[in-house]
């Protein structure tokens, strides 16, 4: 198991007859660290029951001494499959990143649309308030004019009454009459 701690490992070929914890410890270590490292068990003393146990535990292949010619093709196959799995994982990460970017862009567009709608509503309220003010002012003007007519005032007298009381304003009105 120590070589797994030293750096990147692409493939492990282990002899089932290793002294100590052996193949089960290697399989456990690979699984524990969630490493994508194929393990091929090779041994002169590997019986069918042990081979099945190794495969169930996580070994990718088992090669016996009487079929040693299978080792090179098994290594090539496992390395090829490893490259494919890693390429697929990279593509999946890229697809996920693109989906996330699209999701964020869509959220941004939705927020921009909401902001635009809010600005439009605010502008509409401002316009309505301005219109209401104009209508109120117009109504007040019409009421003043009606009151002035009832009082018998002329339009100029009405203007003078509404004009600020200053010398310039009075002289301006006087000059107009």
C-alpha positions as CSV (number, residue, x, y, z in Angstrom):
1,X,0.0,0.0,0.0
2,X,2.9,2.4,0.5
3,X,3.4,3.1,-3.3
4,X,-0.2,4.4,-3.4
5,X,0.9,7.2,-1.0
6,X,3.9,8.3,-3.1
7,X,2.1,9.9,-6.1
8,X,-0.1,9.2,-9.1
9,X,-0.7,5.6,-9.8
10,X,-2.4,4.4,-13.0
11,X,-2.7,0.7,-12.3
12,X,-1.9,-1.8,-9.6
13,X,-0.8,-5.4,-10.3
14,X,-0.6,-7.3,-7.0
15,X,0.5,-10.8,-6.3
16,X,-2.2,-12.6,-4.3
17,X,0.5,-14.4,-2.4
18,X,1.9,-11.1,-0.9
19,X,2.9,-11.4,2.7
20,X,1.0,-9.3,5.2
21,X,-2.4,-7.7,4.6
22,X,-1.9,-8.1,0.8
23,X,-4.6,-7.7,-1.8
24,X,-7.6,-7.1,0.5
25,X,-5.7,-4.2,2.1
26,X,-4.9,-2.7,-1.2
27,X,-8.5,-3.0,-2.4
28,X,-9.7,-1.4,0.9
29,X,-7.2,1.5,0.5
30,X,-8.2,2.2,-3.0
31,X,-11.9,2.2,-2.1
32,X,-11.3,4.2,1.1
33,X,-9.5,6.9,-0.8
34,X,-12.0,6.8,-3.6
35,X,-9.2,6.3,-6.2
36,X,-10.0,5.3,-9.7
37,X,-7.1,2.8,-10.0
38,X,-7.6,-0.5,-11.6
39,X,-6.3,-3.5,-9.7
40,X,-5.2,-6.7,-11.3
41,X,-4.5,-9.7,-9.2
42,X,-1.8,-12.0,-10.5
43,X,-0.6,-15.1,-8.7
44,X,0.7,-18.6,-9.3
45,X,-1.3,-19.8,-6.3
46,X,-4.6,-18.1,-7.1
47,X,-7.5,-20.6,-7.0
48,X,-10.9,-19.9,-8.5
49,X,-12.6,-19.2,-5.2
50,X,-9.9,-16.6,-4.3
51,X,-10.2,-15.0,-7.7
52,X,-14.0,-14.6,-7.3
53,X,-13.5,-13.1,-3.9
54,X,-10.9,-10.6,-5.2
55,X,-13.2,-9.6,-8.1
56,X,-16.2,-9.1,-5.7
57,X,-14.0,-7.0,-3.5
58,X,-13.1,-4.7,-6.4
59,X,-10.2,-6.2,-8.4
60,X,-10.7,-5.6,-12.1
61,X,-9.2,-8.9,-13.3
62,X,-7.3,-11.9,-12.0
63,X,-4.5,-13.7,-13.9
64,X,-3.1,-17.0,-12.9
65,X,0.4,-18.2,-13.7
66,X,-0.8,-20.8,-16.2
67,X,-2.5,-17.9,-18.1
68,X,0.2,-15.3,-17.7
69,X,-0.1,-14.3,-21.4
70,X,-3.4,-12.6,-20.4
71,X,-1.6,-10.1,-18.1
72,X,-0.4,-7.7,-20.8
73,X,-3.8,-7.5,-22.6
74,X,-5.5,-7.1,-19.2
75,X,-3.2,-4.2,-18.3
76,X,-3.7,-2.5,-21.7
77,X,-7.5,-2.9,-21.4
78,X,-7.6,-1.5,-17.9
79,X,-5.4,1.5,-18.9
80,X,-7.6,2.1,-21.9
81,X,-10.8,1.9,-19.8
82,X,-9.2,4.2,-17.2
83,X,-8.4,6.8,-19.9
84,X,-12.0,6.6,-21.1
85,X,-13.5,6.9,-17.5
86,X,-11.3,9.9,-16.8
87,X,-12.1,11.5,-20.2
88,X,-15.8,10.9,-19.5
89,X,-15.5,12.4,-16.0
90,X,-13.8,15.5,-17.4
91,X,-16.6,15.8,-20.0
92,X,-19.2,15.4,-17.3
93,X,-17.5,18.2,-15.3
94,X,-17.5,20.4,-18.3
95,X,-21.2,19.7,-19.1
96,X,-22.0,20.4,-15.4
97,X,-20.0,23.7,-15.5
98,X,-21.8,24.7,-18.7
99,X,-25.2,23.8,-17.2
100,X,-24.3,25.9,-14.2
101,X,-23.2,28.8,-16.4
102,X,-26.4,28.6,-18.3
103,X,-28.5,28.4,-15.1
104,X,-26.7,31.5,-13.8
105,X,-27.1,33.3,-17.1
106,X,-30.8,32.5,-17.1
107,X,-31.2,33.7,-13.5
108,X,-29.4,36.9,-14.4
109,X,-31.7,37.4,-17.4
110,X,-34.7,36.8,-15.2
111,X,-33.4,39.3,-12.6
112,X,-32.7,41.8,-15.3
113,X,-36.3,41.4,-16.6
114,X,-37.7,41.8,-13.1
115,X,-35.6,44.9,-12.5
116,X,-36.7,46.3,-15.9
117,X,-40.4,45.6,-15.0
118,X,-39.9,47.2,-11.6
119,X,-38.4,50.3,-13.3
120,X,-41.3,50.4,-15.7
121,X,-43.8,50.2,-12.8
122,X,-42.0,52.9,-10.9
123,X,-42.0,55.1,-14.0
124,X,-45.6,54.4,-14.6
125,X,-46.5,55.4,-11.0
126,X,-44.4,58.6,-11.5
127,X,-46.3,59.4,-14.7
128,X,-49.6,58.7,-13.0
129,X,-48.6,60.9,-10.0
130,X,-47.6,63.7,-12.4
131,X,-50.9,63.4,-14.3
132,X,-52.9,63.4,-11.1
133,X,-51.0,66.5,-10.0
134,X,-51.7,68.2,-13.3
135,X,-55.4,67.2,-13.1
136,X,-55.6,68.5,-9.5
137,X,-53.9,71.8,-10.6
138,X,-56.2,72.1,-13.6
139,X,-59.3,71.4,-11.4
140,X,-58.1,74.1,-8.9
141,X,-57.5,76.6,-11.8
142,X,-61.0,75.9,-13.2
143,X,-62.5,76.3,-9.7
144,X,-60.7,79.6,-9.3
145,X,-61.8,80.8,-12.7
146,X,-65.4,79.8,-11.9
147,X,-65.1,81.7,-8.5
148,X,-63.6,84.7,-10.3
149,X,-66.4,84.8,-12.8
150,X,-69.0,84.6,-10.0
151,X,-67.2,87.4,-8.3
152,X,-67.1,89.4,-11.5
153,X,-63.3,89.5,-11.8
154,X,-61.6,89.7,-15.2
155,X,-59.0,87.1,-16.3
156,X,-56.3,89.7,-15.7
157,X,-57.4,90.3,-12.2
158,X,-57.4,86.6,-11.7
159,X,-53.8,86.4,-13.0
160,X,-52.7,89.3,-10.8
161,X,-54.3,87.6,-7.8
162,X,-52.3,84.4,-8.5
163,X,-49.1,86.2,-9.3
164,X,-46.5,86.5,-6.6
165,X,-46.8,89.9,-4.8
166,X,-43.7,91.8,-5.8
167,X,-43.0,95.1,-7.5
168,X,-41.8,93.5,-10.7
169,X,-44.8,91.2,-10.9
170,X,-47.2,94.0,-10.4
171,X,-45.5,96.2,-13.0
172,X,-45.4,93.3,-15.4
173,X,-49.1,92.9,-15.0
174,X,-49.7,96.6,-15.3
175,X,-47.8,96.7,-18.5
176,X,-49.9,94.0,-20.0
177,X,-53.3,95.7,-19.4
